[in-house]
Amino acid sequence: MLTLTDDEHNRATEFVQEFSDHTLSGRSLGFTCIYRSHDFPYTRMVLKLTGAVQDYALKIDTMSPTSGRLQKEFALLTTLSRYFEQNESGRVIQPIYLSQGHNFFVTEFISRPTAAEFIHNSQDDDQVAQIYRRAGAWLHDLHGFQPAIEYVFRPRWMTLSIHELLNAVPQEIVAQSQAMADVLTETAQHLKGIVEARVFSHGDFHGQNLIVGQGEMIGLDFTEASEKLAVYDIVDFLKSDVFRDAPASEIDRSGIIKANKAMFMRKYRHPIHLDILDFCMCARLLKDWLALWQIGHICSPYEEDRRHRLGIRLQAAFQHW
């Protein structure tokens, strides 16, 4: 449970009461704060509402009346709920109420672990492989929401951002990563111009945004949804694989465990150029690693562990380039 200031608590009380009055005939609900945005800690948070029969999630963005952020997400959740209606193994979180002032909305609360919790914590590799398979199936269905559009792959922004990061890391890290950056820059020249699929994408498809239900996967947090290359959602999900321990012999050129990547792609059947996937995956891992080595950045214990794991994966991956 996260602490609320007095002003935040008073505001939350008003929001909870509005929801209860409009939806539950004013029945009493308890609430706790379960999430506060790292980048927008004072304006974005999520409450868990506890009721006698059902629990709910109340998502707050006090800037949404101006930005339209929550209105758009609520409308999209409503549309996607209908889209997934006939899907027995996948759906999105069920939207329930959009506030009159557009500064919060309410959805069902599902007390189930996320895909990230399994990937980070499970000791059962076979269980984790099934999480990848089910995640790939869910993303396949989401990417079919709208017809794909052909789009030319333009990777230059990735290599430019890598070289920018290289300018602000210790020299020993430059020595370790310069060859990796050069390989990716050269590879980008060969891949640019290849036609790939641009699809309706989640936009922030990491494992925390996919709940593992009983026989179904449930997607949430669609505030970054947009049309983009399909490969980017895949990269967003697979990057958590660095938290799985595996010998270098089981890591392919993308930096991902071969078996887990294969399981994800087993049910994801939209056409993907695998060389582009491997390039984007490696570029993302390198960017994330360099970002954690920026001069002046102080890593938390979690970031220290992630940085160490990213370094191991990159060393294993670039043996294949």
Stockholm file with secondary structure:
# STOCKHOLM 1.0

chainA/1-321         MLTLTDDEHNRATEFVQEFSDHTLSGRSLGFTCIYRSHDFPYTRMVLKLTGAVQDYALKIDTMSPTSGRLQKEFALLTTLSRYFEQNESGRVIQPIYLSQGHNFFVTEFISRPTAAEFIHNSQDDDQVAQIYRRAGAWLHDLHGFQPAIEYVFRPRWMTLSIHELLNAVPQEIVAQSQAMADVLTETAQHLKGIVEARVFSHGDFHGQNLIVGQGEMIGLDFTEASEKLAVYDIVDFLKSDVFRDAPASEIDRSGIIKANKAMFMRKYRHPIHLDILDFCMCARLLKDWLALWQIGHICSPYEEDRRHRLGIRLQAAFQHW
#=GR chainA/1-321 SS CBCCCHHHHHHHHHHHHHHHHHHSTTCCCEEEEEEECSSSTTTEEEEEEECSSCEEEEEEETTHHHHCHHHHHHHHHHHHHHHTTTCSSEEECCEEEECTTSSEEEEECCCSCBHHHHHHHCSCHHHHHHHHHHHHHHHHHHHTSSCCEEEECCCHHHHHHHHHHHTTSCHHHHHHHHHHHHHHHHHHHHHTTCEEEEEEECSCCCGGGEEECSSCEEECCCTTCEEEEHHHHHHHHHGGGGGSCCCGGGBCTTSSBHHHHHHHHHHCCSCCCHHHHHHHHHHHHHHHHHHTTCTTCCCCHHHHHHHHHHHHHHHHHGGGC
#=GC SS_cons         CBCCCHHHHHHHHHHHHHHHHHHSTTCCCEEEEEEECSSSTTTEEEEEEECSSCEEEEEEETTHHHHCHHHHHHHHHHHHHHHTTTCSSEEECCEEEECTTSSEEEEECCCSCBHHHHHHHCSCHHHHHHHHHHHHHHHHHHHTSSCCEEEECCCHHHHHHHHHHHTTSCHHHHHHHHHHHHHHHHHHHHHTTCEEEEEEECSCCCGGGEEECSSCEEECCCTTCEEEEHHHHHHHHHGGGGGSCCCGGGBCTTSSBHHHHHHHHHHCCSCCCHHHHHHHHHHHHHHHHHHTTCTTCCCCHHHHHHHHHHHHHHHHHGGGC
//
